[in-house]
Amino acid sequence: MTENIFREAKELLNTKPPEMTYEEVLMLKAAMIP
């Protein structure tokens, strides 16, 4: 994993629905990687 993905995940965390966990955001992010 790159720092860029973590940075994007952090940005996603800031805008995520409150019921989502950090792990769910990371899994979503990982699913977006081609």
VMD Tcl script that builds the backbone (N, CA, C; Angstrom):
set m [mol new atoms 102]
animate dup $m
set s [atomselect $m all]
$s set {name element resname resid chain x y z} {
  {N N MET 1 A 0.841 -1.207 0.000}
  {CA C MET 1 A 0.000 0.000 0.000}
  {C C MET 1 A 0.873 1.253 0.000}
  {N N THR 2 A 0.399 2.249 -0.679}
  {CA C THR 2 A 1.167 3.485 -0.741}
  {C C THR 2 A 0.609 4.513 0.225}
  {N N GLU 3 A 1.422 5.517 0.534}
  {CA C GLU 3 A 0.959 6.597 1.407}
  {C C GLU 3 A -0.230 7.301 0.774}
  {N N ASN 4 A -0.214 7.358 -0.554}
  {CA C ASN 4 A -1.288 8.039 -1.272}
  {C C ASN 4 A -2.641 7.408 -0.961}
  {N N ILE 5 A -2.675 6.078 -0.914}
  {CA C ILE 5 A -3.930 5.379 -0.619}
  {C C ILE 5 A -4.387 5.709 0.797}
  {N N PHE 6 A -3.425 5.753 1.734}
  {CA C PHE 6 A -3.793 6.097 3.104}
  {C C PHE 6 A -4.298 7.524 3.193}
  {N N ARG 7 A -3.665 8.409 2.440}
  {CA C ARG 7 A -4.104 9.813 2.445}
  {C C ARG 7 A -5.522 9.915 1.884}
  {N N GLU 8 A -5.770 9.190 0.790}
  {CA C GLU 8 A -7.113 9.204 0.204}
  {C C GLU 8 A -8.127 8.584 1.170}
  {N N ALA 9 A -7.710 7.532 1.856}
  {CA C ALA 9 A -8.605 6.886 2.819}
  {C C ALA 9 A -8.942 7.845 3.954}
  {N N LYS 10 A -7.942 8.630 4.379}
  {CA C LYS 10 A -8.197 9.611 5.437}
  {C C LYS 10 A -9.192 10.658 4.957}
  {N N GLU 11 A -9.036 11.082 3.705}
  {CA C GLU 11 A -9.977 12.062 3.151}
  {C C GLU 11 A -11.374 11.453 3.080}
  {N N LEU 12 A -11.442 10.176 2.697}
  {CA C LEU 12 A -12.734 9.485 2.660}
  {C C LEU 12 A -13.337 9.409 4.056}
  {N N LEU 13 A -12.477 9.159 5.049}
  {CA C LEU 13 A -12.953 9.076 6.430}
  {C C LEU 13 A -13.623 10.374 6.848}
  {N N ASN 14 A -13.082 11.493 6.393}
  {CA C ASN 14 A -13.638 12.795 6.756}
  {C C ASN 14 A -15.035 12.998 6.188}
  {N N THR 15 A -15.344 12.298 5.103}
  {CA C THR 15 A -16.636 12.507 4.453}
  {C C THR 15 A -17.523 11.268 4.526}
  {N N LYS 16 A -17.045 10.224 5.196}
  {CA C LYS 16 A -17.790 8.961 5.261}
  {C C LYS 16 A -19.035 9.093 6.134}
  {N N PRO 17 A -20.014 8.220 5.903}
  {CA C PRO 17 A -21.149 8.151 6.830}
  {C C PRO 17 A -20.623 7.734 8.203}
  {N N PRO 18 A -21.184 8.275 9.273}
  {CA C PRO 18 A -20.670 8.007 10.626}
  {C C PRO 18 A -20.708 6.537 11.022}
  {N N GLU 19 A -21.583 5.747 10.386}
  {CA C GLU 19 A -21.668 4.339 10.775}
  {C C GLU 19 A -20.563 3.494 10.142}
  {N N MET 20 A -19.826 4.085 9.203}
  {CA C MET 20 A -18.734 3.338 8.578}
  {C C MET 20 A -17.488 3.340 9.455}
  {N N THR 21 A -16.811 2.208 9.503}
  {CA C THR 21 A -15.569 2.135 10.262}
  {C C THR 21 A -14.388 2.403 9.336}
  {N N TYR 22 A -13.228 2.662 9.949}
  {CA C TYR 22 A -12.010 2.893 9.174}
  {C C TYR 22 A -11.703 1.677 8.295}
  {N N GLU 23 A -11.933 0.477 8.861}
  {CA C GLU 23 A -11.671 -0.750 8.102}
  {C C GLU 23 A -12.556 -0.824 6.859}
  {N N GLU 24 A -13.823 -0.437 7.012}
  {CA C GLU 24 A -14.732 -0.469 5.868}
  {C C GLU 24 A -14.284 0.516 4.794}
  {N N VAL 25 A -13.807 1.674 5.231}
  {CA C VAL 25 A -13.314 2.669 4.275}
  {C C VAL 25 A -12.103 2.113 3.526}
  {N N LEU 26 A -11.197 1.462 4.263}
  {CA C LEU 26 A -10.011 0.884 3.621}
  {C C LEU 26 A -10.407 -0.206 2.628}
  {N N MET 27 A -11.391 -1.028 2.994}
  {CA C MET 27 A -11.829 -2.090 2.084}
  {C C MET 27 A -12.465 -1.492 0.830}
  {N N LEU 28 A -13.245 -0.430 1.020}
  {CA C LEU 28 A -13.835 0.270 -0.124}
  {C C LEU 28 A -12.735 0.788 -1.028}
  {N N LYS 29 A -11.725 1.401 -0.400}
  {CA C LYS 29 A -10.609 1.975 -1.144}
  {C C LYS 29 A -9.881 0.870 -1.907}
  {N N ALA 30 A -9.645 -0.245 -1.246}
  {CA C ALA 30 A -8.939 -1.356 -1.883}
  {C C ALA 30 A -9.751 -1.893 -3.058}
  {N N ALA 31 A -11.070 -1.902 -2.929}
  {CA C ALA 31 A -11.934 -2.404 -3.994}
  {C C ALA 31 A -11.883 -1.488 -5.217}
  {N N MET 32 A -11.527 -0.226 -5.014}
  {CA C MET 32 A -11.473 0.725 -6.119}
  {C C MET 32 A -10.187 0.612 -6.925}
  {N N ILE 33 A -9.184 -0.071 -6.365}
  {CA C ILE 33 A -7.896 -0.189 -7.056}
  {C C ILE 33 A -8.029 -1.199 -8.194}
  {N N PRO 34 A -7.736 -0.775 -9.417}
  {CA C PRO 34 A -7.883 -1.666 -10.572}
  {C C PRO 34 A -6.911 -2.844 -10.534}
}
mol reanalyze $m
mol bondsrecalc $m
mol representation Tube
mol addrep $m
